[in-house]
């Protein structure tokens, strides 16, 4: 049994009933921040004050970043998917593009994620009829000749996307997310699996857990998930706003079935987690830790293929001015990370919150050779 210092009394009761697994080495090393650089991808302005749930991918040497924008408040009014591109590793970015939109504001778009399959770049997005009420799953493909994203299909699948598609060793593709009723609020963690390994093919749904899965009968709320493939298993890390207990589910058959929920010792809190494998065999996990204002963003890295994190890198800390990177001094939170590895670097795009809760996006670049 393990108790985080930020647990409430209720959390302690639940934790006592929940299986536990450890991921952190007892002698964690602090990585030198010299391996980290940052730049601004999008700053809020008078017409667009809110940005959220950014994604990033590399394709043929170009970085593609996308997110959803709102004029003032989250998921109110005109809410398109916007994007920018970088041909110099994130140092400079193209002008803003509108990738998909509904000018009436009746359909809200959220959130983008990417997949690279068969040497094509795909972008998945959700249509919503209200905040987090999923209306459809849409798939776009980059036209290599025109450079624009084109709609391939839109399907009435009430699956809210969380992270980029994951290529499994069995040749299949996996999308982590959560599911609910059509035009309803999704609270059941789940995955979509493409058996053919094609992004434009059929995707079947596998639920990870139903609501009320916690040991005390509490329902999962905003269970955003992200997966690591390690030691022949899938480890699905889960955010849950109903309690403060960090959660993980385990699959030993590449996502076809999942264990009961486990608690663990990574001190992440009420925001999205992003994790995965690096090409050198290490694993990583990016998350907000310890504080519930999302003011501290950490990167954890393993030493090898075993899922034991031995090193931590402070990516952002609003309490330390020198760690804010490209963000202005008024920034107070950095959250909702999205990641992609390319050319010896881990690119982390994240939402940055400023005064009056206006939001932009920064890109944090980690040189893996120095980490």
Secondary structure by P-SEA (a helix, b strand, c coil): ccccccccaaaaaaaaabbbbbcccccccccccccbbbbbcccccccccccccccccccccbbbbbbbbccccccccbbbbbbcccccccccccccccccccccccccccbbbbbbcccbbbbbbbbbcccccccbbbbbbbcccccbbbbccccccccccccccccccccbbbbbbccccccccccccbbbbccccccccbbbbbbcccccccccccccccccccccccccbbbbbbbbccccccbbbbbcccccccccccccccccccbbbbbbbccccccbbbbbcccccccbbbbbbbccccccccbbbbccccccccccccccccccccccccccccccbbbbbbbbbccccccbbbbbbbccccc
